[in-house]
Amino acid sequence: MFDSLLTYLDKLANIDDNAIWFEVIDRETQFEIIRLNTEDQLFDDGIRSDGSFLPDYSERSVREFGKSEGHIKLKDTGEFYQSFRVKVDKWGMFIAADDVKDDTVLTERYGIDILGLTEENTQVLINMIRQKYIKELHERLSY
């Protein structure tokens, strides 16, 4: 029994948090981060990461350009949403995107907070990462 405890403690002492971090922030997690930011926040709710709302389309945009009434979605061609990437390093992660559209820099026009998660979606992400981290830790300690 004492040997198995020592083996377990040795495994625990040699856990590499950075390795687990990179394992947990896998493609699936990155896709979910991007989906939460683009589809959930910007498209569906018209909300920035700081909780403020994007403005509504103007009457002219609705009338002349066929925009739907309601908040600006930032998805005319889809290029902006497709450019979203999650950058991960050992200190954390952030969302980056190509925010230049024609003559407009979207983060200058609509604020840098179009990139990032709301507190609610950050909690969704934390719960997801916590579950994956615990699973990965358990697997590494079980061998």
Accessible surface in RSA format (square Angstrom, percent):
REM  Atomic radii and reference values for relative SASA: ProtOr
REM  Chains: A
REM  Algorithm: Lee & Richards
REM  Probe-radius: 1.40
REM  Slices: 20
REM RES _ NUM      All-atoms   Total-Side   Main-Chain    Non-polar    All polar
REM                ABS   REL    ABS   REL    ABS   REL    ABS   REL    ABS   REL
RES MET A   1   199.66 103.4 150.18  99.4  49.48 117.8 118.11 100.4  81.55 108.0
RES PHE A   2   138.28  69.2 133.99  83.0   4.28  11.1 134.39  81.5   3.89  11.1
RES ASP A   3   109.89  77.0 106.88 106.4   3.01   7.1  34.61  81.5  75.27  75.1
RES SER A   4    72.63  61.4  61.17  81.6  11.46  26.4  51.72 110.1  20.91  29.3
RES LEU A   5    84.62  47.1  80.97  57.9   3.65   9.2  84.61  59.4   0.01   0.0
RES LEU A   6    87.75  48.9  83.75  59.9   4.00  10.0  84.13  59.1   3.61   9.7
RES THR A   7    74.61  53.1  69.05  70.0   5.56  13.3  49.25  66.1  25.36  38.3
RES TYR A   8    99.83  46.6  98.09  55.8   1.74   4.5  68.61  51.6  31.22  38.5
RES LEU A   9    83.54  46.5  79.96  57.2   3.59   9.0  80.39  56.5   3.16   8.5
RES ASP A  10    85.99  60.2  81.09  80.7   4.90  11.6  21.00  49.4  64.99  64.8
RES LYS A  11    56.49  27.6  49.83  30.6   6.66  15.9  42.90  38.6  13.60  14.5
RES LEU A  12    80.43  44.8  71.84  51.4   8.59  21.6  71.84  50.5   8.59  23.1
RES ALA A  13    85.23  78.4  45.52  70.2  39.71  90.3  57.47  80.9  27.76  73.5
RES ASN A  14   107.31  74.0  80.06  77.4  27.25  65.6  30.19  72.7  77.12  74.5
RES ILE A  15    38.74  22.0  15.85  11.8  22.89  55.2  17.75  12.8  20.99  57.0
RES ASP A  16    75.51  52.9  68.42  68.1   7.10  16.8  27.78  65.4  47.74  47.6
RES ASP A  17    91.21  63.9  86.20  85.8   5.01  11.8  31.24  73.5  59.97  59.8
RES ASN A  18    61.78  42.6  60.79  58.7   0.98   2.4  10.70  25.7  51.08  49.4
RES ALA A  19    36.41  33.5  24.26  37.4  12.15  27.6  32.52  45.8   3.88  10.3
RES ILE A  20     0.00   0.0   0.00   0.0   0.00   0.0   0.00   0.0   0.00   0.0
RES TRP A  21    55.35  22.2  55.34  26.8   0.01   0.0  55.35  29.5   0.00   0.0
RES PHE A  22    95.76  47.9  83.08  51.5  12.68  33.0  83.48  50.6  12.28  35.1
RES GLU A  23    94.25  54.1  83.97  63.5  10.28  24.5  12.03  23.3  82.22  67.1
RES VAL A  24     3.60   2.4   1.31   1.2   2.29   5.5   3.60   3.1   0.00   0.0
RES ILE A  25     4.68   2.7   0.00   0.0   4.68  11.3   0.00   0.0   4.68  12.7
RES ASP A  26    53.18  37.3  46.35  46.1   6.84  16.2  29.09  68.5  24.09  24.0
RES ARG A  27   174.26  73.2 171.41  87.4   2.84   6.8  63.71  87.1 110.55  67.0
RES GLU A  28   106.07  60.9  97.68  73.9   8.39  20.0  42.27  81.8  63.80  52.1
RES THR A  29     0.00   0.0   0.00   0.0   0.00   0.0   0.00   0.0   0.00   0.0
RES GLN A  30    43.70  24.4  43.70  31.9   0.00   0.0   2.86   6.1  40.84  31.0
RES PHE A  31   125.78  62.9 122.14  75.7   3.63   9.5 122.86  74.5   2.92   8.4
RES GLU A  32    40.69  23.4  38.57  29.2   2.12   5.1  10.76  20.8  29.93  24.4
RES ILE A  33     3.76   2.1   3.76   2.8   0.00   0.0   3.76   2.7   0.00   0.0
RES ILE A  34    30.97  17.6  30.97  23.1   0.00   0.0  30.97  22.3   0.00   0.0
RES ARG A  35   106.99  44.9 104.01  53.0   2.98   7.1  55.90  76.4  51.09  31.0
RES LEU A  36     5.04   2.8   5.04   3.6   0.00   0.0   5.04   3.5   0.00   0.0
RES ASN A  37     0.05   0.0   0.05   0.1   0.00   0.0   0.00   0.0   0.05   0.1
RES THR A  38     5.00   3.6   5.00   5.1   0.00   0.0   0.21   0.3   4.78   7.2
RES GLU A  39    57.49  33.0  57.49  43.5   0.00   0.0  30.40  58.8  27.09  22.1
RES ASP A  40    39.82  27.9  39.59  39.4   0.23   0.5   1.21   2.8  38.61  38.5
RES GLN A  41     1.71   1.0   1.71   1.2   0.00   0.0   1.51   3.2   0.20   0.2
RES LEU A  42     0.05   0.0   0.05   0.0   0.00   0.0   0.05   0.0   0.00   0.0
RES PHE A  43    69.42  34.7  68.06  42.2   1.36   3.5  68.06  41.3   1.36   3.9
RES ASP A  44    89.86  62.9  64.29  64.0  25.57  60.5  21.14  49.8  68.71  68.5
RES ASP A  45    74.13  51.9  61.94  61.7  12.19  28.8  14.05  33.1  60.08  59.9
RES GLY A  46     0.00   0.0   0.00   N/A   0.00   0.0   0.00   0.0   0.00   0.0
RES ILE A  47    30.23  17.2  30.23  22.5   0.00   0.0  30.23  21.8   0.00   0.0
RES ARG A  48    36.15  15.2  36.03  18.4   0.12   0.3   6.59   9.0  29.56  17.9
RES SER A  49    22.57  19.1  12.66  16.9   9.91  22.8   5.70  12.1  16.87  23.6
RES ASP A  50    91.37  64.0  49.79  49.6  41.59  98.3  36.95  87.0  54.42  54.3
RES GLY A  51    34.63  42.7   0.00   N/A  34.63  42.7  21.62  59.3  13.01  29.1
RES SER A  52    44.52  37.6  35.39  47.2   9.13  21.0  41.74  88.9   2.79   3.9
RES PHE A  53   138.73  69.4 122.31  75.8  16.42  42.7 122.31  74.2  16.42  47.0
RES LEU A  54     5.79   3.2   0.00   0.0   5.79  14.6   0.00   0.0   5.79  15.6
RES PRO A  55    66.16  48.2  54.20  49.4  11.96  43.5  66.12  54.6   0.03   0.2
RES ASP A  56    99.25  69.5  80.03  79.7  19.22  45.4  21.12  49.7  78.12  77.9
RES TYR A  57    34.24  16.0  20.10  11.4  14.14  36.8  15.12  11.4  19.12  23.6
RES SER A  58    62.55  52.9  48.75  65.1  13.81  31.8  52.73 112.3   9.82  13.8
RES GLU A  59   143.83  82.6 134.57 101.8   9.26  22.0  55.19 106.8  88.63  72.4
RES ARG A  60   134.21  56.4 132.31  67.4   1.90   4.5  41.69  57.0  92.52  56.1
RES SER A  61    24.68  20.9  24.68  32.9   0.00   0.0   0.09   0.2  24.59  34.4
RES VAL A  62    40.64  26.7  33.54  30.4   7.10  17.1  33.54  29.1   7.10  19.3
RES ARG A  63   162.80  68.4 130.82  66.7  31.98  76.1  78.23 106.9  84.57  51.3
RES GLU A  64    97.16  55.8  62.51  47.3  34.65  82.5  29.56  57.2  67.60  55.2
RES PHE A  65   123.99  62.0  93.86  58.1  30.13  78.4 101.66  61.6  22.34  63.9
RES GLY A  66    65.30  80.5   0.00   N/A  65.30  80.5  32.53  89.3  32.76  73.4
RES LYS A  67    51.43  25.1  43.84  26.9   7.59  18.1  28.20  25.4  23.23  24.7
RES SER A  68    64.68  54.7  51.03  68.1  13.65  31.4  53.07 113.0  11.62  16.3
RES GLU A  69   145.20  83.4 122.18  92.4  23.02  54.8  41.58  80.4 103.61  84.6
RES GLY A  70    29.94  36.9   0.00   N/A  29.94  36.9  24.40  67.0   5.54  12.4
RES HIS A  71    32.29  17.6  31.20  21.7   1.09   2.8  16.82  17.3  15.47  18.0
RES ILE A  72    23.36  13.3  23.36  17.4   0.00   0.0  23.36  16.8   0.00   0.0
RES LYS A  73    38.11  18.6  38.11  23.4   0.00   0.0  27.08  24.4  11.04  11.8
RES LEU A  74    16.07   8.9   4.49   3.2  11.58  29.1  14.42  10.1   1.65   4.4
RES LYS A  75    78.47  38.3  60.71  37.2  17.76  42.3  31.25  28.1  47.22  50.3
RES ASP A  76    76.70  53.7  38.34  38.2  38.36  90.7  17.98  42.3  58.72  58.6
RES THR A  77    98.11  69.8  62.20  63.1  35.91  85.6  64.12  86.1  33.99  51.4
RES GLY A  78     7.48   9.2   0.00   N/A   7.48   9.2   6.09  16.7   1.39   3.1
RES GLU A  79   123.91  71.1 118.79  89.9   5.12  12.2  42.33  81.9  81.58  66.6
RES PHE A  80    15.56   7.8   9.99   6.2   5.57  14.5  12.38   7.5   3.18   9.1
RES TYR A  81    14.64   6.8   9.74   5.5   4.90  12.7   9.95   7.5   4.69   5.8
RES GLN A  82   133.46  74.6 116.25  85.0  17.21  41.0  48.85 104.0  84.61  64.2
RES SER A  83    26.85  22.7  14.29  19.1  12.56  28.9  21.02  44.8   5.83   8.2
RES PHE A  84     1.20   0.6   0.05   0.0   1.15   3.0   0.05   0.0   1.15   3.3
RES ARG A  85   131.94  55.4 131.56  67.1   0.38   0.9  47.46  64.9  84.48  51.2
RES VAL A  86    14.00   9.2   0.53   0.5  13.47  32.5   0.53   0.5  13.47  36.5
RES LYS A  87    99.22  48.4  95.97  58.9   3.24   7.7  46.88  42.2  52.33  55.7
RES VAL A  88    37.36  24.6   9.10   8.2  28.26  68.1   9.79   8.5  27.57  74.8
RES ASP A  89    60.28  42.2  58.10  57.8   2.18   5.2  26.44  62.2  33.84  33.8
RES LYS A  90   110.55  53.9  88.55  54.3  22.00  52.4  32.10  28.9  78.45  83.6
RES TRP A  91   201.36  80.8 163.72  79.2  37.64  88.4 144.16  76.9  57.20  92.8
RES GLY A  92    21.31  26.3   0.00   N/A  21.31  26.3  20.58  56.5   0.73   1.6
RES MET A  93    57.06  29.6  26.26  17.4  30.80  73.3  27.62  23.5  29.44  39.0
RES PHE A  94   121.47  60.8 114.15  70.7   7.32  19.0 121.47  73.6   0.00   0.0
RES ILE A  95    22.95  13.1   9.79   7.3  13.16  31.7   9.79   7.0  13.16  35.7
RES ALA A  96    26.59  24.4  23.89  36.9   2.70   6.1  26.59  37.4   0.00   0.0
RES ALA A  97    22.86  21.0   0.00   0.0  22.86  52.0   4.84   6.8  18.02  47.7
RES ASP A  98    91.80  64.3  77.23  76.9  14.57  34.5  29.98  70.5  61.82  61.7
RES ASP A  99    23.15  16.2  22.97  22.9   0.18   0.4   2.11   5.0  21.05  21.0
RES VAL A 100    90.11  59.3  70.90  64.2  19.21  46.3  71.03  61.7  19.08  51.7
RES LYS A 101    72.24  35.2  67.75  41.6   4.49  10.7  55.45  49.9  16.79  17.9
RES ASP A 102   130.23  91.2  92.35  91.9  37.88  89.6  36.61  86.2  93.61  93.4
RES ASP A 103   148.06 103.7 111.05 110.5  37.01  87.5  44.57 104.9 103.49 103.2
RES THR A 104    37.54  26.7  33.70  34.2   3.83   9.1  14.36  19.3  23.18  35.0
RES VAL A 105    45.90  30.2  41.34  37.4   4.57  11.0  41.34  35.9   4.57  12.4
RES LEU A 106     9.89   5.5   9.89   7.1   0.00   0.0   9.89   6.9   0.00   0.0
RES THR A 107    20.95  14.9  14.77  15.0   6.18  14.7   4.17   5.6  16.78  25.4
RES GLU A 108   145.18  83.3 110.20  83.4  34.98  83.3  48.35  93.5  96.82  79.1
RES ARG A 109   159.78  67.1 125.88  64.2  33.90  80.7  33.01  45.1 126.77  76.8
RES TYR A 110    24.13  11.3  19.93  11.3   4.20  10.9  10.24   7.7  13.89  17.1
RES GLY A 111    28.07  34.6   0.00   N/A  28.07  34.6  26.58  72.9   1.48   3.3
RES ILE A 112   115.70  65.8 111.42  83.0   4.28  10.3 111.42  80.2   4.28  11.6
RES ASP A 113    45.10  31.6  44.88  44.7   0.22   0.5   0.96   2.3  44.14  44.0
RES ILE A 114     0.27   0.2   0.00   0.0   0.27   0.7   0.06   0.0   0.21   0.6
RES LEU A 115    29.43  16.4  17.12  12.2  12.31  30.9  17.29  12.1  12.14  32.7
RES GLY A 116    16.54  20.4   0.00   N/A  16.54  20.4  16.54  45.4   0.00   0.0
RES LEU A 117    27.67  15.4   9.67   6.9  18.00  45.3   9.67   6.8  18.00  48.5
RES THR A 118    15.02  10.7  15.02  15.2   0.00   0.0  12.19  16.4   2.83   4.3
RES GLU A 119   158.00  90.7 147.16 111.3  10.85  25.8  62.60 121.1  95.40  77.9
RES GLU A 120   134.79  77.4 124.32  94.1  10.47  24.9  47.41  91.7  87.38  71.3
RES ASN A 121     7.52   5.2   7.52   7.3   0.00   0.0   0.15   0.4   7.37   7.1
RES THR A 122    53.07  37.7  53.07  53.8   0.00   0.0  43.09  57.9   9.98  15.1
RES GLN A 123    87.63  49.0  87.04  63.6   0.59   1.4  40.79  86.8  46.84  35.5
RES VAL A 124    65.50  43.1  61.56  55.7   3.94   9.5  63.66  55.3   1.84   5.0
RES LEU A 125    13.10   7.3  13.03   9.3   0.07   0.2  13.10   9.2   0.00   0.0
RES ILE A 126    72.00  41.0  70.00  52.2   2.00   4.8  71.35  51.4   0.66   1.8
RES ASN A 127    61.53  42.4  60.59  58.6   0.94   2.3  19.64  47.3  41.89  40.5
RES MET A 128    42.60  22.1  37.35  24.7   5.25  12.5  39.35  33.5   3.24   4.3
RES ILE A 129    25.04  14.2  25.04  18.7   0.00   0.0  25.04  18.0   0.00   0.0
RES ARG A 130   121.88  51.2 115.97  59.1   5.91  14.1  48.69  66.5  73.19  44.4
RES GLN A 131   129.38  72.4 121.11  88.5   8.27  19.7  40.27  85.7  89.12  67.6
RES LYS A 132    44.71  21.8  39.91  24.5   4.80  11.4  42.00  37.8   2.72   2.9
RES TYR A 133    62.60  29.2  62.60  35.6   0.00   0.0  51.04  38.4  11.55  14.2
RES ILE A 134   104.31  59.4 103.11  76.8   1.20   2.9 103.11  74.3   1.19   3.2
RES LYS A 135   133.71  65.2 128.03  78.6   5.67  13.5  76.71  69.0  57.00  60.7
RES GLU A 136    30.55  17.5  29.99  22.7   0.56   1.3   2.55   4.9  28.00  22.9
RES LEU A 137    46.19  25.7  46.19  33.0   0.00   0.0  46.19  32.4   0.00   0.0
RES HIS A 138   123.21  67.3 119.60  83.1   3.61   9.2  76.61  79.0  46.60  54.2
RES GLU A 139    64.86  37.2  62.91  47.6   1.94   4.6  24.62  47.6  40.23  32.8
RES ARG A 140    76.50  32.1  65.58  33.4  10.92  26.0  24.70  33.8  51.80  31.4
RES LEU A 141    19.87  11.1  13.14   9.4   6.73  16.9  13.30   9.3   6.57  17.7
RES SER A 142    72.58  61.3  34.63  46.2  37.94  87.4  38.30  81.6  34.28  48.0
RES TYR A 143   181.88  84.9 151.35  86.1  30.53  79.4 139.98 105.2  41.91  51.7
END  Absolute sums over single chains surface
CHAIN  1 A     9524.5       7978.3       1546.2       5251.5       4273.0
END  Absolute sums over all chains
TOTAL          9524.5       7978.3       1546.2       5251.5       4273.0
